[in-house]
Amino acid sequence: MMLAPVGFGGPQTIEYGGKVSAFQFETLVTLNLNGVPEPGSLILAAAGMLGIAAMRRRRA
């Protein structure tokens, strides 16, 4: 399943499910997504920016 990136516009809800009549099995899954980045992603982005700044300063 391909999803568009979740932005900062607010929460998004995705519902999907399925049914197998031979086994009388049915499922419904609800996902509530928030557009808040993980702390690890922010740390990696900051480390990358510091590395780029150090390289530019070293070349100048």
C-alpha distance matrix in Angstrom:
0.0 3.8 6.5 10.1 12.6 14.4 18.0 21.3 21.5 21.1 18.9 15.7 14.7 11.4 12.3 10.7 12.7 14.4 17.9 19.9 23.3 25.0 24.7 24.7 21.6 19.4 16.9 15.6 13.8 14.4 13.3 15.8 15.0 18.0 18.4 20.8 20.6 21.3 25.0 24.2 22.4 25.5 27.9 26.3 26.4 30.0 31.0 29.7 31.6 34.7 34.5 34.3 37.2 39.2 38.8 39.9 42.8 43.9 43.9 45.9
3.8 0.0 3.8 6.9 9.5 12.0 15.3 18.8 19.2 19.4 17.7 14.8 14.6 12.0 13.9 13.1 15.8 17.7 21.3 23.5 26.8 28.7 28.4 28.3 25.2 22.8 20.1 18.4 16.2 16.0 14.2 16.0 14.4 16.8 16.5 19.0 18.6 19.9 23.5 22.8 20.5 23.4 25.9 24.2 23.9 27.6 28.7 27.2 28.8 32.1 31.9 31.5 34.3 36.5 36.0 36.9 39.9 41.1 41.0 42.8
6.5 3.8 0.0 3.8 6.4 8.3 11.7 15.2 15.4 15.6 14.1 11.3 11.8 9.9 12.5 12.9 16.1 18.7 22.4 25.0 28.3 30.4 29.9 29.4 26.2 23.4 20.4 18.1 15.6 14.5 12.2 13.2 11.3 13.4 13.0 15.8 15.9 17.7 21.4 21.2 18.8 21.3 24.2 22.9 22.3 25.8 27.4 26.0 27.3 30.6 30.9 30.4 32.9 35.4 35.2 35.8 38.7 40.2 40.2 41.8
10.1 6.9 3.8 0.0 3.8 6.4 8.9 12.6 12.8 13.9 13.2 10.9 12.5 11.6 14.8 15.8 19.3 22.0 25.8 28.5 31.6 34.0 33.5 32.8 29.6 26.7 23.7 21.0 18.4 16.7 14.2 14.2 11.7 12.8 11.5 14.5 14.7 17.1 20.7 20.8 18.0 19.9 23.1 21.9 20.7 24.1 26.0 24.5 25.3 28.8 29.3 28.5 30.8 33.5 33.3 33.6 36.5 38.2 38.1 39.5
12.6 9.5 6.4 3.8 0.0 3.8 6.2 9.8 11.0 12.1 11.9 10.6 13.0 12.9 16.4 17.9 21.3 24.3 28.1 30.8 34.1 36.3 35.5 34.8 31.4 28.6 25.2 22.5 19.5 17.4 14.3 13.6 10.4 10.6 8.5 11.2 11.1 13.7 17.1 17.4 14.5 16.2 19.5 18.5 17.2 20.5 22.6 21.3 22.0 25.4 26.2 25.5 27.6 30.3 30.5 30.8 33.4 35.3 35.5 36.7
14.4 12.0 8.3 6.4 3.8 0.0 3.8 6.9 8.0 8.5 8.3 7.7 10.6 11.5 15.3 17.4 20.9 24.3 28.0 31.0 34.1 36.6 35.5 34.5 31.1 28.0 24.5 21.5 18.3 15.7 12.4 10.9 7.5 7.1 5.2 8.4 9.5 12.5 15.9 17.0 14.5 15.7 19.2 19.0 17.7 20.6 23.1 22.3 22.8 26.0 27.2 26.8 28.5 31.3 31.9 32.2 34.5 36.6 37.0 38.1
18.0 15.3 11.7 8.9 6.2 3.8 0.0 3.8 5.4 7.3 8.7 9.3 12.9 14.5 18.3 20.7 24.3 27.7 31.4 34.6 37.6 40.1 39.1 37.9 34.6 31.4 27.9 24.7 21.6 18.7 15.4 13.3 9.8 8.1 5.0 8.0 9.4 13.0 15.9 17.4 14.7 15.1 18.8 18.9 17.0 19.5 22.4 21.7 21.5 24.7 26.3 25.6 27.0 30.0 30.7 30.7 32.9 35.3 35.7 36.3
21.3 18.8 15.2 12.6 9.8 6.9 3.8 0.0 3.8 5.5 8.1 10.2 13.9 16.3 20.0 22.9 26.4 30.0 33.6 36.8 39.8 42.4 41.2 39.8 36.4 33.2 29.6 26.3 23.1 19.9 16.7 13.8 10.6 7.8 4.8 6.9 9.4 13.0 15.4 17.6 15.3 14.8 18.6 19.4 17.5 19.3 22.5 22.3 21.7 24.6 26.7 26.2 27.0 30.1 31.3 31.0 32.9 35.5 36.2 36.6
21.5 19.2 15.4 12.8 11.0 8.0 5.4 3.8 0.0 3.8 7.1 8.8 12.5 15.2 18.8 21.9 25.6 29.1 32.6 36.1 38.8 41.6 40.6 38.9 35.8 32.3 28.9 25.4 22.6 19.2 16.4 13.5 11.1 8.8 7.2 10.1 12.9 16.4 18.9 21.2 18.9 18.6 22.4 23.2 21.2 23.0 26.3 25.9 25.3 28.3 30.4 29.6 30.5 33.7 34.7 34.3 36.2 38.9 39.4 39.7
21.1 19.4 15.6 13.9 12.1 8.5 7.3 5.5 3.8 0.0 3.8 6.6 10.1 13.4 16.7 20.1 23.6 27.2 30.7 34.1 36.8 39.7 38.4 36.6 33.4 29.9 26.5 22.9 20.0 16.5 13.8 10.5 8.6 6.4 6.4 9.2 12.6 15.6 18.3 20.8 19.1 19.0 22.7 23.8 22.3 24.1 27.2 27.3 26.9 29.7 31.8 31.5 32.4 35.4 36.6 36.5 38.3 40.9 41.6 42.0
18.9 17.7 14.1 13.2 11.9 8.3 8.7 8.1 7.1 3.8 0.0 3.8 6.8 10.2 13.4 16.8 20.2 23.9 27.3 30.7 33.3 36.2 34.8 33.0 29.7 26.3 22.8 19.3 16.4 12.8 10.2 6.8 5.5 4.6 6.6 9.5 12.8 15.2 18.2 20.5 19.2 19.7 23.2 24.1 23.2 25.2 28.1 28.2 28.4 31.1 33.0 33.0 34.1 36.9 38.1 38.3 40.1 42.5 43.4 44.0
15.7 14.8 11.3 10.9 10.6 7.7 9.3 10.2 8.8 6.6 3.8 0.0 3.8 6.8 10.2 13.5 17.0 20.6 24.1 27.6 30.2 33.1 31.9 30.2 27.0 23.6 20.2 16.6 13.9 10.5 8.2 5.9 5.2 6.5 8.4 11.7 14.4 16.7 20.1 21.9 20.3 21.4 24.9 25.3 24.5 26.9 29.6 29.3 29.8 32.7 34.2 34.0 35.5 38.3 39.1 39.4 41.6 43.8 44.4 45.3
14.7 14.6 11.8 12.5 13.0 10.6 12.9 13.9 12.5 10.1 6.8 3.8 0.0 3.8 6.7 10.2 13.5 17.2 20.6 24.1 26.6 29.6 28.4 26.5 23.4 19.9 16.6 12.9 10.4 7.0 5.6 4.7 6.2 9.0 11.5 14.5 17.0 18.7 22.2 23.8 22.5 24.0 27.2 27.6 27.1 29.7 32.1 31.9 32.7 35.6 36.9 36.9 38.6 41.2 42.0 42.5 44.7 46.7 47.4 48.4
11.4 12.0 9.9 11.6 12.9 11.5 14.5 16.3 15.2 13.4 10.2 6.8 3.8 0.0 3.8 6.7 10.3 13.9 17.4 20.9 23.6 26.4 25.4 23.8 20.6 17.2 14.0 10.6 8.2 5.8 5.1 6.6 8.0 11.4 13.6 16.5 18.4 19.8 23.5 24.5 23.2 25.2 28.2 28.2 27.9 30.8 32.9 32.4 33.5 36.5 37.5 37.5 39.5 42.0 42.4 43.1 45.5 47.3 47.8 49.2
12.3 13.9 12.5 14.8 16.4 15.3 18.3 20.0 18.8 16.7 13.4 10.2 6.7 3.8 0.0 3.8 7.0 10.6 13.9 17.5 20.0 23.0 22.0 20.2 17.2 13.6 10.6 7.1 5.7 4.4 6.3 8.9 11.2 14.7 17.2 20.0 21.8 22.8 26.5 27.4 26.3 28.5 31.4 31.3 31.3 34.2 36.1 35.7 37.0 39.9 40.8 40.9 43.0 45.4 45.8 46.6 49.0 50.7 51.3 52.7
10.7 13.1 12.9 15.8 17.9 17.4 20.7 22.9 21.9 20.1 16.8 13.5 10.2 6.7 3.8 0.0 3.8 7.2 10.8 14.2 16.9 19.7 18.9 17.5 14.5 11.1 8.4 5.8 5.4 6.7 8.7 11.9 13.9 17.6 19.8 22.5 23.8 24.6 28.3 28.7 27.7 30.2 32.9 32.4 32.6 35.8 37.3 36.8 38.4 41.3 41.8 42.0 44.3 46.6 46.8 47.7 50.3 51.8 52.2 53.9
12.7 15.8 16.1 19.3 21.3 20.9 24.3 26.4 25.6 23.6 20.2 17.0 13.5 10.3 7.0 3.8 0.0 3.7 7.2 10.6 13.4 16.1 15.2 13.8 10.7 7.5 5.2 4.1 5.8 8.6 11.2 14.7 17.0 20.8 23.2 25.6 26.8 27.2 30.8 31.0 30.3 33.0 35.5 35.0 35.5 38.6 40.0 39.5 41.3 44.1 44.5 44.8 47.3 49.4 49.5 50.7 53.2 54.6 55.1 56.9
14.4 17.7 18.7 22.0 24.3 24.3 27.7 30.0 29.1 27.2 23.9 20.6 17.2 13.9 10.6 7.2 3.7 0.0 3.8 7.0 9.9 12.6 12.1 11.0 8.3 5.8 5.5 6.7 9.1 12.3 14.9 18.5 20.6 24.4 26.8 29.1 30.2 30.4 34.0 34.0 33.3 36.2 38.5 37.8 38.4 41.6 42.8 42.3 44.2 47.0 47.2 47.5 50.1 52.1 52.1 53.3 56.0 57.1 57.6 59.5
17.9 21.3 22.4 25.8 28.1 28.0 31.4 33.6 32.6 30.7 27.3 24.1 20.6 17.4 13.9 10.8 7.2 3.8 0.0 3.8 6.2 9.1 8.9 7.5 5.7 4.3 6.4 8.9 12.0 15.2 18.2 21.7 24.1 27.9 30.4 32.7 33.7 33.8 37.3 37.3 36.8 39.7 41.9 41.2 42.0 45.2 46.3 45.8 47.8 50.6 50.7 51.1 53.7 55.6 55.6 57.0 59.6 60.7 61.1 63.1
19.9 23.5 25.0 28.5 30.8 31.0 34.6 36.8 36.1 34.1 30.7 27.6 24.1 20.9 17.5 14.2 10.6 7.0 3.8 0.0 3.8 5.6 5.8 5.9 5.2 6.4 9.1 12.2 15.1 18.6 21.4 25.0 27.3 31.0 33.4 35.6 36.4 36.3 39.7 39.4 39.0 42.1 44.1 43.2 44.2 47.4 48.3 47.8 50.0 52.7 52.6 53.1 55.9 57.6 57.5 58.9 61.6 62.5 62.9 65.1
23.3 26.8 28.3 31.6 34.1 34.1 37.6 39.8 38.8 36.8 33.3 30.2 26.6 23.6 20.0 16.9 13.4 9.9 6.2 3.8 0.0 3.8 5.4 4.8 6.5 8.1 11.6 14.6 17.9 21.2 24.3 27.7 30.2 34.0 36.5 38.8 39.8 39.7 43.1 43.0 42.6 45.6 47.6 46.9 47.8 51.0 51.9 51.4 53.6 56.3 56.3 56.7 59.5 61.3 61.2 62.6 65.3 66.2 66.6 68.7
25.0 28.7 30.4 34.0 36.3 36.6 40.1 42.4 41.6 39.7 36.2 33.1 29.6 26.4 23.0 19.7 16.1 12.6 9.1 5.6 3.8 0.0 3.8 5.8 7.8 10.6 14.0 17.3 20.3 23.9 26.7 30.3 32.7 36.5 39.0 41.0 41.7 41.4 44.7 44.3 44.1 47.2 49.1 48.2 49.3 52.5 53.2 52.7 55.1 57.7 57.5 58.1 60.9 62.5 62.3 63.9 66.6 67.4 67.8 70.1
24.7 28.4 29.9 33.5 35.5 35.5 39.1 41.2 40.6 38.4 34.8 31.9 28.4 25.4 22.0 18.9 15.2 12.1 8.9 5.8 5.4 3.8 0.0 3.8 5.3 8.9 12.0 15.7 18.5 22.2 25.0 28.6 31.1 34.8 37.5 39.3 40.0 39.4 42.6 42.3 42.3 45.4 47.1 46.4 47.7 50.8 51.5 51.3 53.7 56.1 56.0 56.8 59.6 61.1 61.1 62.8 65.3 66.1 66.7 69.0
24.7 28.3 29.4 32.8 34.8 34.5 37.9 39.8 38.9 36.6 33.0 30.2 26.5 23.8 20.2 17.5 13.8 11.0 7.5 5.9 4.8 5.8 3.8 0.0 3.8 6.7 10.3 13.7 16.9 20.3 23.5 26.9 29.7 33.4 36.3 38.2 39.3 38.9 42.1 42.1 42.1 45.0 47.0 46.5 47.6 50.7 51.6 51.4 53.6 56.1 56.3 57.0 59.6 61.3 61.4 63.0 65.5 66.4 67.1 69.2
21.6 25.2 26.2 29.6 31.4 31.1 34.6 36.4 35.8 33.4 29.7 27.0 23.4 20.6 17.2 14.5 10.7 8.3 5.7 5.2 6.5 7.8 5.3 3.8 0.0 3.8 6.9 10.6 13.5 17.1 20.1 23.5 26.3 30.0 32.8 34.6 35.6 35.1 38.4 38.3 38.3 41.3 43.2 42.7 43.9 46.9 47.8 47.7 49.9 52.4 52.6 53.3 55.9 57.6 57.8 59.3 61.8 62.8 63.5 65.6
19.4 22.8 23.4 26.7 28.6 28.0 31.4 33.2 32.3 29.9 26.3 23.6 19.9 17.2 13.6 11.1 7.5 5.8 4.3 6.4 8.1 10.6 8.9 6.7 3.8 0.0 3.8 7.0 10.4 13.7 16.9 20.3 23.1 26.8 29.7 31.7 32.9 32.8 36.1 36.3 36.1 38.9 41.0 40.7 41.6 44.6 45.8 45.7 47.7 50.2 50.6 51.2 53.7 55.5 55.8 57.2 59.6 60.8 61.5 63.4
16.9 20.1 20.4 23.7 25.2 24.5 27.9 29.6 28.9 26.5 22.8 20.2 16.6 14.0 10.6 8.4 5.2 5.5 6.4 9.1 11.6 14.0 12.0 10.3 6.9 3.8 0.0 3.8 6.6 10.1 13.2 16.7 19.5 23.1 26.0 27.9 29.2 29.0 32.3 32.6 32.5 35.2 37.3 37.1 38.0 41.0 42.2 42.1 44.1 46.6 47.1 47.7 50.1 52.0 52.3 53.7 56.1 57.3 58.1 60.0
15.6 18.4 18.1 21.0 22.5 21.5 24.7 26.3 25.4 22.9 19.3 16.6 12.9 10.6 7.1 5.8 4.1 6.7 8.9 12.2 14.6 17.3 15.7 13.7 10.6 7.0 3.8 0.0 3.8 6.7 10.1 13.3 16.3 19.9 22.9 25.0 26.5 26.7 30.1 30.7 30.4 32.9 35.3 35.2 35.8 38.7 40.2 40.2 41.8 44.5 45.1 45.7 47.9 49.9 50.4 51.6 54.0 55.4 56.1 57.8
13.8 16.2 15.6 18.4 19.5 18.3 21.6 23.1 22.6 20.0 16.4 13.9 10.4 8.2 5.7 5.4 5.8 9.1 12.0 15.1 17.9 20.3 18.5 16.9 13.5 10.4 6.6 3.8 0.0 3.8 6.6 10.1 12.8 16.5 19.4 21.3 22.8 22.9 26.3 27.0 26.6 29.1 31.5 31.5 32.2 35.0 36.5 36.5 38.2 40.8 41.5 42.1 44.3 46.3 46.9 48.1 50.3 51.8 52.6 54.3
14.4 16.0 14.5 16.7 17.4 15.7 18.7 19.9 19.2 16.5 12.8 10.5 7.0 5.8 4.4 6.7 8.6 12.3 15.2 18.6 21.2 23.9 22.2 20.3 17.1 13.7 10.1 6.7 3.8 0.0 3.8 6.6 9.8 13.3 16.4 18.5 20.4 20.9 24.4 25.4 24.9 27.1 29.7 30.0 30.3 33.0 34.8 34.9 36.3 38.9 39.9 40.4 42.4 44.6 45.3 46.3 48.5 50.2 51.0 52.5
13.3 14.2 12.2 14.2 14.3 12.4 15.4 16.7 16.4 13.8 10.2 8.2 5.6 5.1 6.3 8.7 11.2 14.9 18.2 21.4 24.3 26.7 25.0 23.5 20.1 16.9 13.2 10.1 6.6 3.8 0.0 3.8 6.2 9.9 12.9 14.9 16.6 17.2 20.7 21.8 21.2 23.3 26.0 26.2 26.5 29.2 31.1 31.2 32.5 35.1 36.2 36.7 38.6 40.8 41.6 42.6 44.7 46.4 47.3 48.7
15.8 16.0 13.2 14.2 13.6 10.9 13.3 13.8 13.5 10.5 6.8 5.9 4.7 6.6 8.9 11.9 14.7 18.5 21.7 25.0 27.7 30.3 28.6 26.9 23.5 20.3 16.7 13.3 10.1 6.6 3.8 0.0 3.8 6.8 10.2 12.2 14.6 15.6 18.9 20.6 20.0 21.5 24.4 25.1 25.1 27.5 29.7 30.0 31.0 33.5 35.0 35.4 37.0 39.4 40.4 41.2 43.1 45.1 46.1 47.2
15.0 14.4 11.3 11.7 10.4 7.5 9.8 10.6 11.1 8.6 5.5 5.2 6.2 8.0 11.2 13.9 17.0 20.6 24.1 27.3 30.2 32.7 31.1 29.7 26.3 23.1 19.5 16.3 12.8 9.8 6.2 3.8 0.0 3.8 6.7 8.9 11.1 12.5 16.0 17.6 16.6 18.1 21.2 21.7 21.5 24.0 26.3 26.4 27.3 29.9 31.4 31.7 33.3 35.7 36.7 37.4 39.4 41.4 42.3 43.5
18.0 16.8 13.4 12.8 10.6 7.1 8.1 7.8 8.8 6.4 4.6 6.5 9.0 11.4 14.7 17.6 20.8 24.4 27.9 31.0 34.0 36.5 34.8 33.4 30.0 26.8 23.1 19.9 16.5 13.3 9.9 6.8 3.8 0.0 3.8 5.7 8.7 10.7 13.9 16.1 15.0 15.7 19.0 20.0 19.5 21.5 24.2 24.5 25.0 27.6 29.3 29.6 30.9 33.4 34.7 35.2 37.0 39.2 40.2 41.1
18.4 16.5 13.0 11.5 8.5 5.2 5.0 4.8 7.2 6.4 6.6 8.4 11.5 13.6 17.2 19.8 23.2 26.8 30.4 33.4 36.5 39.0 37.5 36.3 32.8 29.7 26.0 22.9 19.4 16.4 12.9 10.2 6.7 3.8 0.0 3.8 6.5 9.6 12.6 14.7 12.8 13.3 16.9 17.7 16.6 18.7 21.6 21.6 21.8 24.6 26.4 26.4 27.6 30.3 31.5 31.8 33.7 36.0 36.9 37.7
20.8 19.0 15.8 14.5 11.2 8.4 8.0 6.9 10.1 9.2 9.5 11.7 14.5 16.5 20.0 22.5 25.6 29.1 32.7 35.6 38.8 41.0 39.3 38.2 34.6 31.7 27.9 25.0 21.3 18.5 14.9 12.2 8.9 5.7 3.8 0.0 3.8 6.6 9.1 11.7 10.4 10.4 13.8 15.1 14.4 16.1 18.9 19.5 19.8 22.1 24.1 24.6 25.6 28.1 29.6 30.1 31.7 33.9 35.1 36.0
20.6 18.6 15.9 14.7 11.1 9.5 9.4 9.4 12.9 12.6 12.8 14.4 17.0 18.4 21.8 23.8 26.8 30.2 33.7 36.4 39.8 41.7 40.0 39.3 35.6 32.9 29.2 26.5 22.8 20.4 16.6 14.6 11.1 8.7 6.5 3.8 0.0 3.8 6.5 8.3 6.6 7.0 10.4 11.4 10.9 12.9 15.4 16.0 16.6 19.0 20.7 21.3 22.6 24.9 26.3 27.1 28.7 30.7 32.0 33.1
21.3 19.9 17.7 17.1 13.7 12.5 13.0 13.0 16.4 15.6 15.2 16.7 18.7 19.8 22.8 24.6 27.2 30.4 33.8 36.3 39.7 41.4 39.4 38.9 35.1 32.8 29.0 26.7 22.9 20.9 17.2 15.6 12.5 10.7 9.6 6.6 3.8 0.0 3.8 5.4 5.3 6.6 8.9 10.2 10.9 12.7 14.5 15.7 17.0 18.8 20.3 21.6 23.0 24.7 26.2 27.5 29.0 30.6 32.3 33.6
25.0 23.5 21.4 20.7 17.1 15.9 15.9 15.4 18.9 18.3 18.2 20.1 22.2 23.5 26.5 28.3 30.8 34.0 37.3 39.7 43.1 44.7 42.6 42.1 38.4 36.1 32.3 30.1 26.3 24.4 20.7 18.9 16.0 13.9 12.6 9.1 6.5 3.8 0.0 3.8 5.4 5.1 6.3 8.7 9.9 10.6 12.4 14.3 15.5 16.6 18.4 20.1 21.1 22.6 24.5 26.0 27.0 28.6 30.6 31.8
24.2 22.8 21.2 20.8 17.4 17.0 17.4 17.6 21.2 20.8 20.5 21.9 23.8 24.5 27.4 28.7 31.0 34.0 37.3 39.4 43.0 44.3 42.3 42.1 38.3 36.3 32.6 30.7 27.0 25.4 21.8 20.6 17.6 16.1 14.7 11.7 8.3 5.4 3.8 0.0 3.8 5.4 5.1 6.2 8.6 9.9 10.6 12.3 14.3 15.4 16.5 18.5 20.0 21.1 22.7 24.5 25.7 27.0 28.9 30.5
22.4 20.5 18.8 18.0 14.5 14.5 14.7 15.3 18.9 19.1 19.2 20.3 22.5 23.2 26.3 27.7 30.3 33.3 36.8 39.0 42.6 44.1 42.3 42.1 38.3 36.1 32.5 30.4 26.6 24.9 21.2 20.0 16.6 15.0 12.8 10.4 6.6 5.3 5.4 3.8 0.0 3.8 5.4 5.2 6.1 8.6 9.9 10.6 12.3 14.3 15.3 16.6 18.4 20.0 21.2 22.7 24.3 25.8 27.3 28.8
25.5 23.4 21.3 19.9 16.2 15.7 15.1 14.8 18.6 19.0 19.7 21.4 24.0 25.2 28.5 30.2 33.0 36.2 39.7 42.1 45.6 47.2 45.4 45.0 41.3 38.9 35.2 32.9 29.1 27.1 23.3 21.5 18.1 15.7 13.3 10.4 7.0 6.6 5.1 5.4 3.8 0.0 3.8 5.5 5.1 6.1 8.6 9.9 10.6 12.3 14.2 15.4 16.5 18.3 20.1 21.2 22.5 24.3 26.0 27.1
27.9 25.9 24.2 23.1 19.5 19.2 18.8 18.6 22.4 22.7 23.2 24.9 27.2 28.2 31.4 32.9 35.5 38.5 41.9 44.1 47.6 49.1 47.1 47.0 43.2 41.0 37.3 35.3 31.5 29.7 26.0 24.4 21.2 19.0 16.9 13.8 10.4 8.9 6.3 5.1 5.4 3.8 0.0 3.8 5.5 5.1 6.1 8.6 9.9 10.6 12.3 14.3 15.3 16.5 18.4 20.1 21.0 22.5 24.5 25.9
26.3 24.2 22.9 21.9 18.5 19.0 18.9 19.4 23.2 23.8 24.1 25.3 27.6 28.2 31.3 32.4 35.0 37.8 41.2 43.2 46.9 48.2 46.4 46.5 42.7 40.7 37.1 35.2 31.5 30.0 26.2 25.1 21.7 20.0 17.7 15.1 11.4 10.2 8.7 6.2 5.2 5.5 3.8 0.0 3.8 5.4 5.1 6.1 8.6 9.9 10.5 12.4 14.2 15.3 16.6 18.5 20.0 21.0 22.8 24.6
26.4 23.9 22.3 20.7 17.2 17.7 17.0 17.5 21.2 22.3 23.2 24.5 27.1 27.9 31.3 32.6 35.5 38.4 42.0 44.2 47.8 49.3 47.7 47.6 43.9 41.6 38.0 35.8 32.2 30.3 26.5 25.1 21.5 19.5 16.6 14.4 10.9 10.9 9.9 8.6 6.1 5.1 5.5 3.8 0.0 3.8 5.5 5.1 6.2 8.7 9.9 10.7 12.3 14.3 15.5 16.7 18.4 20.0 21.4 22.8
30.0 27.6 25.8 24.1 20.5 20.6 19.5 19.3 23.0 24.1 25.2 26.9 29.7 30.8 34.2 35.8 38.6 41.6 45.2 47.4 51.0 52.5 50.8 50.7 46.9 44.6 41.0 38.7 35.0 33.0 29.2 27.5 24.0 21.5 18.7 16.1 12.9 12.7 10.6 9.9 8.6 6.1 5.1 5.4 3.8 0.0 3.8 5.4 5.1 6.2 8.6 9.9 10.5 12.3 14.3 15.4 16.4 18.3 20.2 21.2
31.0 28.7 27.4 26.0 22.6 23.1 22.4 22.5 26.3 27.2 28.1 29.6 32.1 32.9 36.1 37.3 40.0 42.8 46.3 48.3 51.9 53.2 51.5 51.6 47.8 45.8 42.2 40.2 36.5 34.8 31.1 29.7 26.3 24.2 21.6 18.9 15.4 14.5 12.4 10.6 9.9 8.6 6.1 5.1 5.5 3.8 0.0 3.8 5.5 5.1 6.2 8.7 9.9 10.5 12.4 14.4 15.3 16.4 18.5 20.2
29.7 27.2 26.0 24.5 21.3 22.3 21.7 22.3 25.9 27.3 28.2 29.3 31.9 32.4 35.7 36.8 39.5 42.3 45.8 47.8 51.4 52.7 51.3 51.4 47.7 45.7 42.1 40.2 36.5 34.9 31.2 30.0 26.4 24.5 21.6 19.5 16.0 15.7 14.3 12.3 10.6 9.9 8.6 6.1 5.1 5.4 3.8 0.0 3.8 5.4 5.0 6.2 8.6 9.9 10.6 12.4 14.2 15.3 16.8 18.6
31.6 28.8 27.3 25.3 22.0 22.8 21.5 21.7 25.3 26.9 28.4 29.8 32.7 33.5 37.0 38.4 41.3 44.2 47.8 50.0 53.6 55.1 53.7 53.6 49.9 47.7 44.1 41.8 38.2 36.3 32.5 31.0 27.3 25.0 21.8 19.8 16.6 17.0 15.5 14.3 12.3 10.6 9.9 8.6 6.2 5.1 5.5 3.8 0.0 3.8 5.4 5.1 6.1 8.6 9.9 10.6 12.2 14.2 15.5 16.6
34.7 32.1 30.6 28.8 25.4 26.0 24.7 24.6 28.3 29.7 31.1 32.7 35.6 36.5 39.9 41.3 44.1 47.0 50.6 52.7 56.3 57.7 56.1 56.1 52.4 50.2 46.6 44.5 40.8 38.9 35.1 33.5 29.9 27.6 24.6 22.1 19.0 18.8 16.6 15.4 14.3 12.3 10.6 9.9 8.7 6.2 5.1 5.4 3.8 0.0 3.8 5.5 5.1 6.1 8.6 9.9 10.5 12.2 14.3 15.4
34.5 31.9 30.9 29.3 26.2 27.2 26.3 26.7 30.4 31.8 33.0 34.2 36.9 37.5 40.8 41.8 44.5 47.2 50.7 52.6 56.3 57.5 56.0 56.3 52.6 50.6 47.1 45.1 41.5 39.9 36.2 35.0 31.4 29.3 26.4 24.1 20.7 20.3 18.4 16.5 15.3 14.2 12.3 10.5 9.9 8.6 6.2 5.0 5.4 3.8 0.0 3.8 5.4 5.1 6.2 8.7 9.9 10.5 12.5 14.4
34.3 31.5 30.4 28.5 25.5 26.8 25.6 26.2 29.6 31.5 33.0 34.0 36.9 37.5 40.9 42.0 44.8 47.5 51.1 53.1 56.7 58.1 56.8 57.0 53.3 51.2 47.7 45.7 42.1 40.4 36.7 35.4 31.7 29.6 26.4 24.6 21.3 21.6 20.1 18.5 16.6 15.4 14.3 12.4 10.7 9.9 8.7 6.2 5.1 5.5 3.8 0.0 3.8 5.4 5.1 6.2 8.6 9.9 10.8 12.5
37.2 34.3 32.9 30.8 27.6 28.5 27.0 27.0 30.5 32.4 34.1 35.5 38.6 39.5 43.0 44.3 47.3 50.1 53.7 55.9 59.5 60.9 59.6 59.6 55.9 53.7 50.1 47.9 44.3 42.4 38.6 37.0 33.3 30.9 27.6 25.6 22.6 23.0 21.1 20.0 18.4 16.5 15.3 14.2 12.3 10.5 9.9 8.6 6.1 5.1 5.4 3.8 0.0 3.8 5.5 5.2 6.1 8.6 10.0 10.7
39.2 36.5 35.4 33.5 30.3 31.3 30.0 30.1 33.7 35.4 36.9 38.3 41.2 42.0 45.4 46.6 49.4 52.1 55.6 57.6 61.3 62.5 61.1 61.3 57.6 55.5 52.0 49.9 46.3 44.6 40.8 39.4 35.7 33.4 30.3 28.1 24.9 24.7 22.6 21.1 20.0 18.3 16.5 15.3 14.3 12.3 10.5 9.9 8.6 6.1 5.1 5.4 3.8 0.0 3.8 5.5 5.1 6.1 8.7 10.0
38.8 36.0 35.2 33.3 30.5 31.9 30.7 31.3 34.7 36.6 38.1 39.1 42.0 42.4 45.8 46.8 49.5 52.1 55.6 57.5 61.2 62.3 61.1 61.4 57.8 55.8 52.3 50.4 46.9 45.3 41.6 40.4 36.7 34.7 31.5 29.6 26.3 26.2 24.5 22.7 21.2 20.1 18.4 16.6 15.5 14.3 12.4 10.6 9.9 8.6 6.2 5.1 5.5 3.8 0.0 3.8 5.5 5.1 6.3 8.7
39.9 36.9 35.8 33.6 30.8 32.2 30.7 31.0 34.3 36.5 38.3 39.4 42.5 43.1 46.6 47.7 50.7 53.3 57.0 58.9 62.6 63.9 62.8 63.0 59.3 57.2 53.7 51.6 48.1 46.3 42.6 41.2 37.4 35.2 31.8 30.1 27.1 27.5 26.0 24.5 22.7 21.2 20.1 18.5 16.7 15.4 14.4 12.4 10.6 9.9 8.7 6.2 5.2 5.5 3.8 0.0 3.8 5.4 5.2 6.3
42.8 39.9 38.7 36.5 33.4 34.5 32.9 32.9 36.2 38.3 40.1 41.6 44.7 45.5 49.0 50.3 53.2 56.0 59.6 61.6 65.3 66.6 65.3 65.5 61.8 59.6 56.1 54.0 50.3 48.5 44.7 43.1 39.4 37.0 33.7 31.7 28.7 29.0 27.0 25.7 24.3 22.5 21.0 20.0 18.4 16.4 15.3 14.2 12.2 10.5 9.9 8.6 6.1 5.1 5.5 3.8 0.0 3.8 5.5 5.2
43.9 41.1 40.2 38.2 35.3 36.6 35.3 35.5 38.9 40.9 42.5 43.8 46.7 47.3 50.7 51.8 54.6 57.1 60.7 62.5 66.2 67.4 66.1 66.4 62.8 60.8 57.3 55.4 51.8 50.2 46.4 45.1 41.4 39.2 36.0 33.9 30.7 30.6 28.6 27.0 25.8 24.3 22.5 21.0 20.0 18.3 16.4 15.3 14.2 12.2 10.5 9.9 8.6 6.1 5.1 5.4 3.8 0.0 3.8 5.6
43.9 41.0 40.2 38.1 35.5 37.0 35.7 36.2 39.4 41.6 43.4 44.4 47.4 47.8 51.3 52.2 55.1 57.6 61.1 62.9 66.6 67.8 66.7 67.1 63.5 61.5 58.1 56.1 52.6 51.0 47.3 46.1 42.3 40.2 36.9 35.1 32.0 32.3 30.6 28.9 27.3 26.0 24.5 22.8 21.4 20.2 18.5 16.8 15.5 14.3 12.5 10.8 10.0 8.7 6.3 5.2 5.5 3.8 0.0 3.8
45.9 42.8 41.8 39.5 36.7 38.1 36.3 36.6 39.7 42.0 44.0 45.3 48.4 49.2 52.7 53.9 56.9 59.5 63.1 65.1 68.7 70.1 69.0 69.2 65.6 63.4 60.0 57.8 54.3 52.5 48.7 47.2 43.5 41.1 37.7 36.0 33.1 33.6 31.8 30.5 28.8 27.1 25.9 24.6 22.8 21.2 20.2 18.6 16.6 15.4 14.4 12.5 10.7 10.0 8.7 6.3 5.2 5.6 3.8 0.0
